[in-house]
Amino acid sequence: MKILGIDGCRAGWLGVTHSTRELSWAIAPTIETLLSPPIPARVFVDMPIGLSDSGARDCDFSARRMLGRQFSSSVFPTPVRAALSAQNYPAANALNRAHSGRGLSKQSYFLFPKILELDNWLALSGPNDRRPREAHPEVAFMAIKGEPLQYKKKTKAGFNERLALLSELDRRVTVLTREILSATRRKDVAADDVMDACCLALMPLAGRLRTLPARPERDARGRPMEICYFN
């Protein structure tokens, strides 16, 4: 069974595909290109999928609680759907506050193009049992380790800590990581983008599928507001 882990990057989208026979990667300018058929049996993407119409998502709260104070800031507040129509940050911030009672961080606003791109792809693709599911690499790494990590992901120590965890799941990831970093520019694909995509592709090797929360709510379009992980 093939598993595709996807992370957004400045070049577009980075995908890592894992199976017993294959560990490969690809960069695509659009999610549509990366998810051109045949779609792997399981796809996990580090990008919000289920979007609330009002209020914060329970899965974001649950992820922050799981990660604890040191790493909770890696979970950006997900915008409400209405905010995505804004043409600039002040308008998005105002819309988000009007619909949820909470402002919007600039980090979340910068994700708008990719959130919208994925949302539009999901709307056009129709019902599909191979639709992407949302995941968060920091949640996945903590679940794989079974305890909090020591270092932030953008540090060299954090990169090595995460690579060591993934290497325990599949030794091939060390070579693949080196290959991706050698073939790409850091202004297009950051080192932590590589770790994140690899993590989502390999995390099913860590155990059983679980979600935050255990019983996710669905948004107005029927999509689960969840964050997947394995342990």
VOVEXRO-906007 format. One line per field, with one value per residue (C-alpha): x, y, z; chain; residue in three letters. Coordinates in pm, 1 decimal, always signed. Layout:
xx <- [X  ...] .
yy <- [Y  ...] .
zz <- [Z  ...] .
chain <- [A  ...] .
res <- [ALA  ...] .
***
This chain:
xx <- [+0.0  +134.4  +118.8  +168.2  +274.9  +237.2  +372.2  +338.9  +660.9  +758.1  +798.3  +444.1  +387.8  +639.2  +517.0  +691.7  +555.0  +622.5  +565.9  +762.4  +910.6  +939.2  +1041.6  +1030.8  +959.3  +821.4  +763.4  +461.0  +351.4  -12.0  -189.9  -382.2  -58.5  +72.7  -256.3  -302.0  -430.7  -358.4  -385.8  -214.1  -430.6  -357.1  -277.8  -195.2  -139.6  -11.7  -280.3  -625.5  -906.9  -1221.9  -1300.3  -1527.1  -1791.3  -1772.2  -1528.4  -1202.3  -1165.6  -1147.0  -867.7  -641.7  -705.7  -642.9  -316.9  -187.0  -272.4  -96.3  +217.6  +244.1  +372.5  +709.2  +565.1  +200.4  +284.7  +350.4  -27.6  -148.7  -512.4  -718.6  -922.7  -1299.0  -1419.2  -1558.4  -1215.8  -1073.3  -1264.6  -1066.9  -831.3  -581.4  -473.5  -671.7  -991.9  -920.4  -847.3  -1173.8  -1380.0  -1226.9  -1297.5  -1654.7  -1730.6  -1530.0  -1458.0  -1084.1  -829.4  -610.4  -232.2  -30.0  +117.1  -233.9  -310.3  -1.0  -146.0  -463.8  -352.5  -270.3  -578.0  -795.1  -611.3  -664.2  -1023.8  -1104.2  -941.1  -1147.5  -1465.7  -1389.7  -1269.1  -1601.7  -1651.0  -1338.8  -1218.1  -862.8  -917.9  -637.5  -672.2  -525.6  -222.7  +28.2  +394.6  +472.4  +177.9  +292.3  +653.3  +545.2  +318.3  +602.4  +841.8  +581.1  +693.4  +772.8  +1063.8  +1361.4  +1435.8  +1247.1  +1215.2  +1394.7  +1716.5  +1989.1  +1941.0  +1567.1  +1621.3  +1855.2  +1619.5  +1330.7  +1540.0  +1655.7  +1293.5  +1197.3  +1507.6  +1386.0  +1070.4  +1250.6  +1627.0  +1582.4  +1463.7  +1818.6  +1924.4  +1599.0  +1636.6  +1990.7  +1872.8  +1593.5  +1815.8  +2084.9  +1841.4  +1650.6  +1725.5  +1645.9  +1451.9  +1218.5  +1215.2  +1322.5  +1485.4  +1185.2  +952.6  +1143.6  +1113.0  +742.6  +656.7  +865.4  +696.2  +345.2  +445.0  +609.6  +388.9  +149.4  +442.8  +423.0  +94.8  -278.3  -457.9  -590.9  -744.6  -766.1  -1032.1  -1125.5  -1469.2  -1418.2  -1696.6  -1760.9  -1773.1  -2059.0  -1920.3  -1904.5  -1527.8  -1390.1  -1219.3  -948.0  -574.2  -452.4  -159.5  -41.2  +88.3] .
yy <- [+0.0  +339.1  +631.5  +989.9  +1260.4  +1620.6  +1946.6  +2291.1  +2467.2  +2784.9  +2591.2  +2456.1  +2115.8  +1851.9  +1493.0  +1185.6  +843.9  +538.3  +168.3  -147.3  -118.7  +255.2  +571.0  +857.1  +1225.6  +1488.7  +1862.6  +2003.0  +2362.6  +2271.6  +2017.8  +1904.7  +1805.8  +1623.9  +1436.9  +1338.7  +979.2  +720.0  +859.0  +647.7  +450.2  +691.4  +1061.7  +1289.2  +1662.0  +1927.6  +2180.8  +2253.6  +2064.4  +2086.9  +2457.6  +2597.8  +2858.9  +2997.3  +2945.5  +2759.0  +2392.6  +2136.3  +1954.0  +2260.0  +2292.8  +1920.8  +1936.5  +2227.3  +2047.9  +1734.1  +1922.7  +2127.6  +2480.4  +2430.9  +2320.6  +2437.7  +2748.4  +2522.3  +2474.8  +2792.3  +2888.7  +2778.0  +3056.7  +3033.2  +2977.4  +3330.2  +3484.5  +3313.7  +3555.3  +3855.8  +4037.3  +4146.2  +4070.1  +4344.4  +4231.9  +3866.1  +3949.2  +4144.0  +3869.8  +3600.8  +3805.7  +3874.9  +3505.5  +3348.7  +3617.1  +3566.9  +3749.5  +3584.1  +3551.1  +3659.4  +3306.8  +3171.9  +3441.3  +3348.0  +2995.2  +3122.5  +3050.3  +2688.1  +2635.5  +2766.6  +2561.0  +2239.6  +2333.4  +2393.9  +2067.2  +1877.1  +2044.4  +1947.4  +1595.2  +1483.7  +1185.0  +970.1  +718.9  +830.3  +1194.2  +1357.4  +1369.3  +1641.0  +1571.3  +1777.8  +1668.4  +1787.1  +1588.0  +1288.2  +1312.9  +1329.8  +1027.6  +833.6  +913.0  +860.9  +1172.9  +1539.0  +1613.5  +1810.7  +2057.6  +2292.8  +2165.0  +2456.2  +2398.4  +2158.3  +1956.4  +1942.5  +1825.1  +1548.2  +1447.1  +1405.2  +1229.9  +977.4  +900.0  +845.8  +634.7  +392.8  +344.6  +313.6  +344.9  +459.2  +799.7  +915.4  +869.6  +1019.1  +1326.3  +1382.6  +1343.8  +1600.8  +1854.7  +1814.2  +1851.4  +2156.4  +2509.3  +2613.7  +2915.2  +2666.3  +2376.1  +2420.9  +2140.7  +2118.3  +2087.4  +1771.3  +1632.2  +1713.5  +1543.3  +1237.6  +1220.6  +1213.0  +940.0  +720.6  +780.9  +488.5  +257.6  +377.0  +206.3  +255.8  +554.6  +797.4  +1142.5  +1460.7  +1471.3  +1103.3  +1185.3  +1475.6  +1712.2  +1785.4  +2122.2  +2255.3  +2070.9  +1739.4  +1734.2  +1614.5  +1874.3  +1637.8  +1591.6  +1238.3  +1062.2  +707.9  +530.9] .
zz <- [+0.0  -98.0  +145.2  +33.5  +277.1  +156.8  +290.9  +141.1  +44.9  -137.9  -462.1  -428.9  -270.8  -164.0  -170.1  -29.9  -126.0  +90.9  +33.2  +102.1  -247.6  -282.9  -102.8  -349.2  -370.2  -604.2  -610.3  -789.6  -840.8  -763.8  -546.9  -855.0  -1026.3  -721.9  -676.8  -1039.3  -1067.3  -957.0  -603.2  -334.3  -95.2  +188.9  +163.0  +454.5  +414.0  +651.6  +569.9  +717.4  +545.6  +759.2  +810.3  +1078.2  +1004.2  +1357.7  +1641.2  +1668.8  +1575.1  +1855.2  +1672.8  +1696.3  +2069.6  +2116.3  +1919.8  +2128.1  +2450.4  +2329.0  +2225.8  +2543.0  +2589.3  +2417.5  +2082.2  +2086.1  +1880.6  +1578.9  +1547.4  +1378.3  +1444.1  +1144.7  +984.8  +961.9  +607.8  +565.8  +628.9  +320.4  +96.6  +226.1  -9.3  +258.2  +612.2  +795.1  +622.6  +699.0  +1060.9  +1090.6  +927.5  +1144.8  +1458.0  +1348.8  +1288.8  +1571.6  +1827.7  +1769.6  +1557.8  +1298.1  +1306.1  +1004.6  +987.8  +934.7  +676.5  +474.6  +440.3  +269.6  -91.0  -13.5  +205.9  -77.6  -339.0  -142.7  -58.9  -426.1  -530.1  -274.9  -401.8  -762.1  -691.2  -544.1  -310.9  -300.6  -43.5  -124.4  -40.0  +162.6  +539.6  +755.1  +973.0  +1167.6  +1164.6  +1517.9  +1653.3  +1448.2  +1567.4  +1930.8  +1883.0  +1717.6  +2002.6  +2273.1  +2458.8  +2384.9  +2156.1  +2284.3  +2007.2  +1775.0  +1419.4  +1249.5  +1445.3  +1334.2  +1652.3  +1585.4  +1228.8  +1345.3  +1626.8  +1384.6  +1121.0  +1381.5  +1472.1  +1108.6  +1044.0  +1308.9  +1100.3  +765.5  +718.8  +359.5  +476.6  +550.0  +188.3  +58.2  +278.6  +157.7  -202.1  -167.5  +5.5  -259.5  -549.0  -422.1  -308.2  +48.8  -80.3  -251.4  -5.8  +355.8  +551.2  +784.7  +481.0  +391.5  +743.2  +757.2  +426.7  +519.2  +857.7  +711.1  +465.0  +728.9  +1033.6  +959.4  +1038.8  +1400.7  +1489.1  +1457.6  +1308.7  +1565.7  +1537.2  +1740.1  +1865.6  +1878.1  +1733.7  +1493.6  +1401.2  +1034.8  +870.2  +658.1  +354.1  +536.5  +581.8  +915.0  +1133.4  +1250.2  +1285.5  +1212.5  +1377.5  +1450.3  +1760.6] .
chain <- [A  A  A  A  A  A  A  A  A  A  A  A  A  A  A  A  A  A  A  A  A  A  A  A  A  A  A  A  A  A  A  A  A  A  A  A  A  A  A  A  A  A  A  A  A  A  A  A  A  A  A  A  A  A  A  A  A  A  A  A  A  A  A  A  A  A  A  A  A  A  A  A  A  A  A  A  A  A  A  A  A  A  A  A  A  A  A  A  A  A  A  A  A  A  A  A  A  A  A  A  A  A  A  A  A  A  A  A  A  A  A  A  A  A  A  A  A  A  A  A  A  A  A  A  A  A  A  A  A  A  A  A  A  A  A  A  A  A  A  A  A  A  A  A  A  A  A  A  A  A  A  A  A  A  A  A  A  A  A  A  A  A  A  A  A  A  A  A  A  A  A  A  A  A  A  A  A  A  A  A  A  A  A  A  A  A  A  A  A  A  A  A  A  A  A  A  A  A  A  A  A  A  A  A  A  A  A  A  A  A  A  A  A  A  A  A  A  A  A  A  A  A  A  A  A  A  A  A  A  A  A] .
res <- [MET  LYS  ILE  LEU  GLY  ILE  ASP  GLY  CYS  ARG  ALA  GLY  TRP  LEU  GLY  VAL  THR  HIS  SER  THR  ARG  GLU  LEU  SER  TRP  ALA  ILE  ALA  PRO  THR  ILE  GLU  THR  LEU  LEU  SER  PRO  PRO  ILE  PRO  ALA  ARG  VAL  PHE  VAL  ASP  MET  PRO  ILE  GLY  LEU  SER  ASP  SER  GLY  ALA  ARG  ASP  CYS  ASP  PHE  SER  ALA  ARG  ARG  MET  LEU  GLY  ARG  GLN  PHE  SER  SER  SER  VAL  PHE  PRO  THR  PRO  VAL  ARG  ALA  ALA  LEU  SER  ALA  GLN  ASN  TYR  PRO  ALA  ALA  ASN  ALA  LEU  ASN  ARG  ALA  HIS  SER  GLY  ARG  GLY  LEU  SER  LYS  GLN  SER  TYR  PHE  LEU  PHE  PRO  LYS  ILE  LEU  GLU  LEU  ASP  ASN  TRP  LEU  ALA  LEU  SER  GLY  PRO  ASN  ASP  ARG  ARG  PRO  ARG  GLU  ALA  HIS  PRO  GLU  VAL  ALA  PHE  MET  ALA  ILE  LYS  GLY  GLU  PRO  LEU  GLN  TYR  LYS  LYS  LYS  THR  LYS  ALA  GLY  PHE  ASN  GLU  ARG  LEU  ALA  LEU  LEU  SER  GLU  LEU  ASP  ARG  ARG  VAL  THR  VAL  LEU  THR  ARG  GLU  ILE  LEU  SER  ALA  THR  ARG  ARG  LYS  ASP  VAL  ALA  ALA  ASP  ASP  VAL  MET  ASP  ALA  CYS  CYS  LEU  ALA  LEU  MET  PRO  LEU  ALA  GLY  ARG  LEU  ARG  THR  LEU  PRO  ALA  ARG  PRO  GLU  ARG  ASP  ALA  ARG  GLY  ARG  PRO  MET  GLU  ILE  CYS  TYR  PHE  ASN] .
***
